[in-house]
Amino acid sequence: MRTSNHLIGLLNFLTFLLSIPILAGGIWLSTRANNSDCMSFLQWPIIVIGVSIMVVSLAGFAGACYRNTFLMYLYLWAMFIIIAVLIGFIIFAYAVTDKGSGRPVMNRVYPDYYLQDYSGWLKDRVASDSYWGKIRSCIHDSKACAKTGRVIGGYPETADMYYLRKLNPIQSGCCKPPTECGYIYINETVWNPVNAATMATNLDCNRWTNDQEQLCYNCNSCKAGVLASLKKSWRKVSVINIVVLIILVIAYVIACAAFRNNKRIDNDEPYGATRMEKSRPTRIHF
């Protein structure tokens, strides 16, 4: 009995430790939301799940230490619900970030991003007028485009140097015009038009402006860049969540088996005591 309690207590301590990377992932998404991804509601489910695992694990640990059956029942049912919610969230995260990626560009290291390559709930939310105004302001305030400027040897980098850079999705989608527009590179955030016929095929070509307060923040390529950045962030966190989920399921199955073993031993104790009493020899007094 004591061994099973120790095992359950150890498993609860393990699940408590597992809540830390999940909570850290939510906090990391929160910092990304403030600095680059600019979608502030996506991190909260992860943070809630991490805190819930932490609290439930402490309850299970206390139940194992003090042999409190109610706390153990609470732990097992609550952990079952948390595992189910975590599975649902992982499926949701992969479903809404399933489609879309950057298109490779000839003679460029960075890809270009197109909104039509994305679809689904996340695209509709990002592209909606009510949300895009907030996202646009967030990107502007984060100075993401201003940070693309580089000085090499006391001189601004040349176009050839710029074309070899690995721009992140926000920098590629929001801080420069799409490559197909044919703009001429002046510096990282200043580009001059050259071919009006090509510009007519992509509306983003006309949305670009050298005004440092505007740039391509109103472009569909900028919205696509945000979606690509979100996809990258979510996939990183989802990998951690999948690993944690597998360990949680294994720990939960072992905890259920140990808890059933405790109940079986508790149920057998009165029966075993009765048999011992019956087996004692009867003393006869004269």
Stockholm file with secondary structure:
# STOCKHOLM 1.0

chainA/1-286         MRTSNHLIGLLNFLTFLLSIPILAGGIWLSTRANNSDCMSFLQWPIIVIGVSIMVVSLAGFAGACYRNTFLMYLYLWAMFIIIAVLIGFIIFAYAVTDKGSGRPVMNRVYPDYYLQDYSGWLKDRVASDSYWGKIRSCIHDSKACAKTGRVIGGYPETADMYYLRKLNPIQSGCCKPPTECGYIYINETVWNPVNAATMATNLDCNRWTNDQEQLCYNCNSCKAGVLASLKKSWRKVSVINIVVLIILVIAYVIACAAFRNNKRIDNDEPYGATRMEKSRPTRIHF
#=GR chainA/1-286 SS CHHHHHHHHHHHHHHHHHHHHHHHHHHHHHHHHHHTSCCTTTTHHHHHHHHHHHHHHHHHHHHHHHTCHHHHHHHHHHHHHHHHHHHHHHHHHHHHTSSCCCBCCTTCSSCBCCGGGCCSHHHHHHHSHHHHHHHHHHHHHTTTTGGGCCEETTEECCHHHHHTSCCCHHHHHHSSCCGGGCCEEEETTEEECCCHHHHTTCHHHHHCCSCTTTTTTTSHHHHHHHHHHHHHHHHHHHHHHHHHHHHHHHHHHHHHHHHHHHHHHHHHHHHHHHHHHHHSCCCCCC
#=GC SS_cons         CHHHHHHHHHHHHHHHHHHHHHHHHHHHHHHHHHHTSCCTTTTHHHHHHHHHHHHHHHHHHHHHHHTCHHHHHHHHHHHHHHHHHHHHHHHHHHHHTSSCCCBCCTTCSSCBCCGGGCCSHHHHHHHSHHHHHHHHHHHHHTTTTGGGCCEETTEECCHHHHHTSCCCHHHHHHSSCCGGGCCEEEETTEEECCCHHHHTTCHHHHHCCSCTTTTTTTSHHHHHHHHHHHHHHHHHHHHHHHHHHHHHHHHHHHHHHHHHHHHHHHHHHHHHHHHHHHHSCCCCCC
//
